[in-house]
């Protein structure tokens, strides 16, 4: 950005180099965090505005076009960092956990809304294979951060807590501690005992899980008790 600024000052308003300031946030999105990308984007906008005023470009469309280019590249860079964070968050589950086979297919409800708080994990624990499928209220980086906290606690607590009720309570404390009063997480917790062919489900406000049997029939199991 400094090089572009120097070239623009030397070439004058007719050089047309102002929009190249967007290279700063573009490269920041490739190598930095979303906060660094947003910071570099803000600096780029200020630099672009200063050069635009110096060159007198805001009397024409060129100055506003350059500002729009910098803002667009910054937003795209922040989004790419968020998508990378979510791809790490939603890592592949093991295909085989004991005698249990696991598979995941993740599809967003809206094609353009690829960044959100969807979460899932499969953990082999001393109490059986434990699974979580959940969703954080809202979208964007804040939802990704909350999902990361929930998954981090689940991966640890799944080995420690003796039953799903205690595990859910521990996750609840995490959400209550880190999220504001308007934020919530819905989830289905499962504990699967392959030797007994039994699965225990605990639903925390999430859409009910579906059982698909070998003959192709499906069922939405109703809980024996409600909180």
N, C-alpha and C positions, 0 to 999 in steps of 0.2 A: 504493500500500500504506500510505503514511503517512496519507493522507486516510481510508482505511477504518479504520485503527487508531484515529484520533482520533474518528471517528463511533462506533465500537464502544465506546470508553471512555466517551463521553458518553451513549450510549443505554443502556449496561448490558447484562447477559446476556440480557435479553428482546428486544433489538433484532434479533438474528438476522443481523448483518452480517459475522460472522466468515468465512464461506466466500468472501466477496468479495475476500479477500486473494489468491485465486488469479488475480485480474486481473493481478497483477504478472508472474508467469511466462508468462501468456497473451500479453501484449503484448511481453514480452522475446523470445518465440519468433518474433514477426513482424518484429522490427527488429534482432535481435542475432544473435551467433554461438551455437553450442550451448553453449560454455563460459559465456557470459554468461547464457544461459537457465538452465543448471544452477545457477549462482551465485545468481541472483535467486530461483530455486525453493527453494534452501536457506535463503536469508534469509526467504522467505515461510513456510516450515515453522517456523522458529524463532519468527517473529512470531506465527504462528497458535498455536503451543504456548504462548507466553507469555500471549497474550490469553485462550486457553482456560483456563489455570490461574487467571488473574486473575478471569475471569468464573465460575469453578467449573463449567465445562461438561464436564469429563472424567468427572464423575459420571453423565452422561447420554450418549446417542448423539450429540448435536449436536457435541460437541468432536471426537470421532473421525471423524464424517462430514466436518467441515470439513477435518481433516488429510488425509483420503483425497482430497478434492476438490483440494486444493493439490498433493498428490503426483501425482495423475492428470494434471492440467493441465501440470505440469512435464515429466512423461515425454512427453506428447503434443507439447509445444513443442520438446523436444530432438529428437524423431523428425521433426517437420516441417522443422527446420533441416537434419537429415541427409538427408532426401529432396530438399530443395532443392539441397544440395551434390552429391548424386549426379546429379541432373538436369543440372547444369552440367558435371559430369565426363563423363557420357555424352552428349555433344552430337551432333547429327545429322552423319552423314558426307556428303561431297559426292556428289551423285547421278551425276556424270560426272567421271571422272578420266582424261583422255586419251580413249582408245577403250574404257575400262573403265567399265561401269555398276555402281554399288554401291547396296545397300539394306540396311537393318537392321531387324530385328524383335526386340524384347527382351521376353521373358516370364519372370518369376521362376518357379522350380520350385514354390514355395509362395506362394500368393496373399498371405498376410500378411507374407511376408518380402521386402519391397520395398527394403530397405536392405542392401547388401552390397558385395562387392569385385569384381563383374563389370566387365569393361573391354573396350573395343574401339576401334580407330582405323584410319583409312585415310589414308596420306600419299603424295603424289607426290614421289619422290626422284630424284636423278640416276641411280640404279641400278634404277629401275623403280618400280611402285606397290607400296608396302609396307603390309602389313596385320597387325594383332595382334588376337587374340581370346583373352581370358584370364580367370582367376578367382583372387581372393585367398582364402586359407584364412580361414574365419570370416565373421562378419557384423558389422554396426554401423559406428560411426564409425571405429574403428581400421582396418577393412578398406577403407573409403572412402579414408582417408588414404594407405594403402599403394598402392591402385589409382591415386590421383592422382600419386604419385611415379613409379610405373612408366610411366604414360602421358606424364608430362612428359619423362622421359628418352627414351622411344621417339620422341616427336615431334621431338626434337633429334637423337638418334643416327641416326634413319632417313635423314637427309641426309648424315651424316658417315661411317658405317661402310660399308666396301666390300662386305661379305657378311653373310649372316644369322647366321653363327656368331659373328662379332665383335659384331654387334648384340645377340645373346642374352647374350654374356658381359658386355656393358656393363649390360644390365638385371639380370643376376644380381648384379653388384657393388652395384647400387643397393639391391636387396632385402636383401642380406647386411649392408649398412651401416646401413640404417634399421630393419630388422625384427629381432625377437629370434629365438633359435634355434628356436622352435616355429612360426614363421610362414613360409609358403611361398606361391609364386605359380605356377600352371600356365598355360601359354599355347601357342598355335599362332602362329607367325610365317610370313608368306607374302611372297614377292617375285614379282610378276607382270610379265611382259614381253609386252605386247599385240602388239607387232610380230612376235614369234616365236611367239605363242600358247603360251607356256610359263609355268608357275607352279612355283616352288620352295618347298617347305614344310619348316619346321623345328618339330618338336613337342617341347615341354618339359613332358612329363608330363600333357598335356591329353587329353581324349577326342579320337579321330581326327576330322579334318574329313571332310565328305561331299561327293563330287562328284556333282552332278545334271546329267545330260546333256540335250541338246535333245529326245531321244526319251522322256524321263521316267525312264530307267534311272539307278540310283544305284550308287556304289562308295565304299568306305572304303579309300583308298590306303595300302598298307603301305610303310614306308620301306626304301630300299635298304641302309641301315646304321643300327645302334643305337649309342648312346654306351656 
